[in-house]
Amino acid sequence: MISAQEKANATRFVLITVCAYSMGFGIIMPVLPDLIVELEGVSLSEATLIGGFIASAYAVFQFLMGPLVGNLGDRFGRRPVFLLSLAGFSIDFLLMGFAPSILWLFIGRSIAGGLGAIFGPANAVMADISEAKDRAKGFGLVGAAFGIGFMIGPAIGGLLGEYGTRTPFFVASAMAAMTFVYGWFWFPETMAEESRRSFSWKRANPIGALIALRQLPGVLGIAVIYFIWVTSTNVFPIIWAYFSAIKYSWDSGTIGLSLSIVGISMALVQVFLLSRVVDRFGERITGIIGLFAAIAGMTFFAFVDNPIYALIACLFVGFQGMVMPCINAMMSRRTPAQAQGELQGFNGSIAALAALAAPLIYNTSLSYFTAAENEIYFPGAPFILSSVLAAIALLSLFLLKPAPKKSVQN
């Protein structure tokens, strides 16, 4: 039985790790387009497509390996899986920093994707140490930690970019390495020995996980909504640096500032607002509110031409951050304790499929509608497509059947 102090240590480590990861990711975002241009000698519009392929490499390996990593966590515990993921991210950023060719960027992202990312292990830990009724709040804290890191990281990345396109990658690698060392000494195991189960190769793949989880009432319906929503919201990490550079002619510093504003918004909403709205309206209605906010915001970005208005609109992006914790909590409630790692691994595969689809949708549309030879110039096209997907997720959540009366409470 994990003690109260160990729960506190685990929570602290998860939040610090997610914050450090999002800082690292945010640090490289403002300079990644410039690095691609530097390595390939292409235009910014062409770099958009290459950046989409790099994101797809990460997604493919996360899709294939997510259930494996999740099942390893259910068998051996969260600690080794978490530390392995952190090591993978440190190596990823280091390889990208030293990259002599575009191939190294693909290799680095593939390693990070294959090792399971951070959010699967982080959410599994929060499920271990939270009561079912508090899961949305726990997942919201993870989202808030991401928002805080995303608030700081892009601003740092924009400044570090002044010292060269490689510098932010080395700083991000060092941050991941330091977090690994911290976790080695201070992160306790959160999965009870009696909740562990035997490892099965049949379940340790996307198809096997799908077959296993379909036996849980209501999970797959929510998983479809999860996929649609993650594909929609991926418009920001996938396209924003390219979109804002093309539409508003922002440099890396301004891009970093805009992403920091988004991070501030996410952190404020998830720390101070999410739990209150969930307590008042429940997870489903809270998710619906967040989806309405997302559709309004994405439509605004598609058509607004004034860069000042765009910066102001970034302040409201955080309201859509209420969606993910609620959908995740709705699935987690229906899943037993011994399968939480598998669920989060499966969610990682869903997120990977969404991350694979997103570049095909957003990068391709942005490149097409900003190409010099195209008569129609409309850089807002990706955000129109994103708002359509958010509307489909909203309708699906409206039509979702209520949870079974005997849904899992663990």
Secondary structure, DSSP 4 states (H G I P E B T S, - for coil): ---HHHHHHHHHHHHHHHHHHHHHHHHHTTTHHHHHHHHH---HHHHHHHHHHHHHHHHHHHHHHHHHHHHHHHHH-HHHHHHHHHHHHHHHHHHHHH-SSHHHHHHHHHHHHHTTTTHHHHHHHHHHHS-GGGHHHHHHHHHHHHHHHHHHHHHHHHHHGGG-SSHHHHHHHHHHHHHHHHHHHH----S-GGG-----TTTSSHHHHHHHHTTSTTHHHHHHHHHHHHHHHTHHHHHHHHHHHHHH---HHHHHHHHHHHHHHHHHIIIIIHHHHHHHHHHHHHHHHHHHHHHHHHHHHHH---HHHHHHHGGGGGGGGGHHHHHHHHHHHTS-GGGHHHHHHHHHHHHHHHHHHHIIIIIHHHHHHH-TT-S---TTHHHHHHHHHHHHHHHHHHHPPPPPTT----
